[in-house]
């Protein structure tokens, strides 16, 4: 759950100047960060970072491996009624295999197995987008064929070849060994089964955000229907959004408001928020400012 501090209704009267609307031209406010894997981690989504839609997770099935590994997205979503679950950039559900040891550094799905359960792999230079997932939950292992496979919570990740549409979960509980994965690398459950949590207190000393990606859909959804995302660089001047945005992914602390002009209900957020209704913002965020 997000780190957040709620405050009572206030006004933006202390701010000077006119609010500046956020625009899609402010995408890619955060630079890519690489680690020893050679993968470039980028905040926001594939769409908000303007990833080539003919490559990566959305490449044609017959595309070359190097085309498919241009970018990979792991994002929070609702998959077949399970929430939070993880899907890729094409909306396909991500799974884990109970025969793989947690933090064991190996995959036990090879050969014939991987023809049905496709490992999610990356290569040096792959861009990895992870809206709604904590960076520390993402890792990598080396497969028997030398490829690098992405892990969540120490569990290798896979796609199921029989899932053909976004939201399909045909692989759920296959052989009592395959399960939809959640952002922490555990078994995804239906919302009614998920534990009820309250917003965490604000992180002490959280740095002001350099960039924030706002999504019109909850669960960082910017590809279903008319949903979209916008990347912004917040400042000490209040800025309005074009309507209500129902999830966000900041790289530090940002103050959000329920109404334009930094008015109405407010909250200080320093972590991903997959549904602003959980913070008492049923109509989404409509303006923001640095705290």
FIROPA-507195 format. One record per residue (C-alpha): residue number from 1; residue in one letter; x, y, z. Coordinates in steps of 0.2 Angstrom, whole numbers, plus 5000, padded with zeros to 4 digits. Layout:
N
 num residu   xx   yy   zz
 NUM      A    X    Y    Z
...
***
This chain:
291
 num residu   xx   yy   zz
   1      X 5000 5000 5000
   2      X 5006 5018 4997
   3      X 5015 5029 5009
   4      X 5003 5043 5012
   5      X 4998 5057 5024
   6      X 4980 5063 5023
   7      X 4975 5081 5027
   8      X 4959 5090 5029
   9      X 4951 5100 5016
  10      X 4961 5115 5012
  11      X 4963 5128 4998
  12      X 4977 5133 4987
  13      X 4977 5151 4991
  14      X 4995 5151 4996
  15      X 5000 5147 4979
  16      X 5004 5160 4966
  17      X 5002 5160 4948
  18      X 4990 5150 4937
  19      X 4990 5131 4938
  20      X 5000 5124 4923
  21      X 4991 5109 4915
  22      X 5000 5093 4914
  23      X 5003 5087 4896
  24      X 5009 5071 4887
  25      X 5025 5081 4882
  26      X 5031 5079 4899
  27      X 5033 5060 4898
  28      X 5049 5052 4902
  29      X 5053 5064 4916
  30      X 5063 5050 4925
  31      X 5079 5044 4917
  32      X 5082 5025 4915
  33      X 5093 5017 4929
  34      X 5103 5001 4925
  35      X 5110 4988 4937
  36      X 5121 4973 4934
  37      X 5108 4965 4923
  38      X 5110 4978 4910
  39      X 5092 4981 4910
  40      X 5085 4999 4910
  41      X 5072 5002 4923
  42      X 5060 5016 4919
  43      X 5046 5022 4930
  44      X 5029 5024 4922
  45      X 5022 5013 4909
  46      X 5026 5008 4891
  47      X 5013 5020 4885
  48      X 5018 5034 4895
  49      X 5036 5031 4890
  50      X 5031 5030 4872
  51      X 5038 5013 4869
  52      X 5037 5007 4851
  53      X 5021 4997 4850
  54      X 5027 4985 4836
  55      X 5041 4979 4848
  56      X 5043 4972 4866
  57      X 5027 4964 4874
  58      X 5017 4969 4859
  59      X 5028 4963 4845
  60      X 5020 4950 4833
  61      X 5022 4932 4838
  62      X 5034 4929 4824
  63      X 5045 4943 4828
  64      X 5064 4940 4832
  65      X 5069 4938 4850
  66      X 5079 4954 4849
  67      X 5063 4963 4844
  68      X 5053 4956 4858
  69      X 5066 4960 4871
  70      X 5066 4979 4866
  71      X 5055 4982 4881
  72      X 5045 4972 4895
  73      X 5032 4978 4906
  74      X 5026 4971 4922
  75      X 5011 4981 4929
  76      X 4997 4979 4942
  77      X 4980 4975 4935
  78      X 4964 4965 4938
  79      X 4966 4948 4929
  80      X 4951 4937 4928
  81      X 4944 4944 4944
  82      X 4961 4942 4954
  83      X 4967 4959 4961
  84      X 4981 4964 4962
  85      X 4988 4953 4949
  86      X 5002 4956 4937
  87      X 5001 4957 4918
  88      X 5013 4962 4904
  89      X 5012 4976 4892
  90      X 5000 4967 4881
  91      X 4988 4963 4896
  92      X 4993 4945 4897
  93      X 4993 4937 4914
  94      X 5009 4933 4923
  95      X 5011 4917 4933
  96      X 5023 4908 4945
  97      X 5027 4889 4946
  98      X 5027 4881 4963
  99      X 5042 4869 4958
 100      X 5053 4884 4957
 101      X 5062 4887 4973
 102      X 5059 4905 4980
 103      X 5075 4914 4979
 104      X 5083 4898 4972
 105      X 5090 4906 4957
 106      X 5084 4893 4945
 107      X 5069 4889 4934
 108      X 5063 4871 4934
 109      X 5052 4874 4918
 110      X 5063 4870 4903
 111      X 5062 4861 4887
 112      X 5044 4855 4884
 113      X 5038 4865 4899
 114      X 5043 4881 4892
 115      X 5034 4878 4876
 116      X 5018 4880 4885
 117      X 5024 4892 4899
 118      X 5034 4906 4891
 119      X 5048 4913 4903
 120      X 5048 4932 4904
 121      X 5066 4936 4898
 122      X 5076 4951 4896
 123      X 5093 4955 4888
 124      X 5106 4969 4890
 125      X 5098 4985 4885
 126      X 5080 4979 4888
 127      X 5068 4993 4895
 128      X 5058 4987 4909
 129      X 5043 4997 4915
 130      X 5035 4992 4931
 131      X 5020 5003 4936
 132      X 5013 4998 4953
 133      X 5028 4986 4957
 134      X 5041 4990 4969
 135      X 5059 4990 4961
 136      X 5066 4979 4976
 137      X 5053 4965 4971
 138      X 5061 4963 4954
 139      X 5076 4952 4951
 140      X 5083 4940 4938
 141      X 5090 4922 4936
 142      X 5100 4914 4923
 143      X 5091 4900 4914
 144      X 5099 4884 4908
 145      X 5100 4891 4890
 146      X 5109 4906 4897
 147      X 5094 4918 4895
 148      X 5090 4930 4909
 149      X 5073 4928 4917
 150      X 5063 4941 4927
 151      X 5058 4936 4945
 152      X 5045 4944 4956
 153      X 5048 4941 4975
 154      X 5061 4928 4970
 155      X 5049 4918 4959
 156      X 5053 4916 4940
 157      X 5039 4923 4930
 158      X 5030 4916 4915
 159      X 5016 4918 4902
 160      X 5003 4904 4898
 161      X 5002 4901 4879
 162      X 4983 4897 4880
 163      X 4979 4914 4887
 164      X 4975 4923 4871
 165      X 4965 4938 4878
 166      X 4970 4952 4891
 167      X 4963 4946 4908
 168      X 4963 4927 4903
 169      X 4968 4916 4918
 170      X 4967 4899 4910
 171      X 4984 4894 4918
 172      X 4977 4897 4936
 173      X 4979 4882 4947
 174      X 4985 4871 4932
 175      X 4991 4855 4940
 176      X 4989 4863 4957
 177      X 5007 4871 4953
 178      X 5004 4886 4942
 179      X 4997 4902 4950
 180      X 4993 4920 4945
 181      X 5007 4931 4953
 182      X 5004 4947 4963
 183      X 5016 4962 4964
 184      X 5025 4954 4979
 185      X 5028 4938 4970
 186      X 5014 4929 4980
 187      X 4998 4921 4974
 188      X 4985 4933 4968
 189      X 4968 4932 4976
 190      X 4951 4939 4973
 191      X 4949 4956 4981
 192      X 4937 4949 4994
 193      X 4950 4937 5000
 194      X 4964 4951 5000
 195      X 4968 4957 5018
 196      X 4961 4975 5021
 197      X 4974 4987 5024
 198      X 4975 5006 5028
 199      X 4986 5018 5020
 200      X 5003 5018 5028
 201      X 5010 5033 5037
 202      X 5021 5045 5026
 203      X 5039 5039 5024
 204      X 5050 5050 5035
 205      X 5062 5061 5025
 206      X 5055 5055 5008
 207      X 5063 5066 4995
 208      X 5052 5077 4984
 209      X 5046 5068 4968
 210      X 5056 5072 4952
 211      X 5043 5064 4942
 212      X 5025 5057 4943
 213      X 5015 5047 4931
 214      X 4996 5049 4933
 215      X 4984 5036 4925
 216      X 4966 5039 4921
 217      X 4962 5021 4925
 218      X 4965 5012 4942
 219      X 4979 4999 4943
 220      X 4990 5010 4932
 221      X 4978 5007 4917
 222      X 4983 5017 4902
 223      X 4978 5005 4888
 224      X 4960 5000 4891
 225      X 4946 5010 4882
 226      X 4950 5028 4883
 227      X 4962 5027 4897
 228      X 4979 5036 4896
 229      X 4993 5042 4906
 230      X 5003 5058 4908
 231      X 5020 5060 4915
 232      X 5024 5076 4925
 233      X 5038 5085 4934
 234      X 5030 5093 4949
 235      X 5035 5110 4956
 236      X 5030 5121 4970
 237      X 5017 5129 4959
 238      X 5000 5120 4959
 239      X 4996 5112 4942
 240      X 4980 5105 4936
 241      X 4977 5088 4927
 242      X 4964 5086 4913
 243      X 4951 5077 4923
 244      X 4952 5064 4937
 245      X 4967 5052 4937
 246      X 4964 5036 4947
 247      X 4981 5029 4950
 248      X 4999 5036 4951
 249      X 5017 5031 4951
 250      X 5029 5044 4959
 251      X 5047 5043 4962
 252      X 5046 5053 4978
 253      X 5034 5063 4988
 254      X 5020 5073 4980
 255      X 5005 5082 4986
 256      X 4989 5077 4977
 257      X 4972 5086 4978
 258      X 4954 5081 4974
 259      X 4949 5097 4965
 260      X 4958 5108 4952
 261      X 4968 5123 4959
 262      X 4975 5112 4974
 263      X 4958 5113 4983
 264      X 4947 5100 4991
 265      X 4954 5085 4999
 266      X 4973 5082 4999
 267      X 4986 5069 5003
 268      X 5005 5067 5003
 269      X 5010 5052 4993
 270      X 5027 5045 4992
 271      X 5024 5028 4984
 272      X 5013 5020 4970
 273      X 4994 5022 4972
 274      X 4984 5009 4962
 275      X 4967 5016 4966
 276      X 4964 5033 4973
 277      X 4947 5028 4980
 278      X 4957 5019 4994
 279      X 4963 5037 4999
 280      X 4946 5044 4999
 281      X 4948 5051 4981
 282      X 4933 5042 4972
 283      X 4934 5054 4957
 284      X 4953 5054 4956
 285      X 4967 5066 4957
 286      X 4964 5083 4949
 287      X 4979 5093 4954
 288      X 4996 5092 4962
 289      X 5011 5101 4969
 290      X 5027 5097 4978
 291      X 5024 5095 4997
***
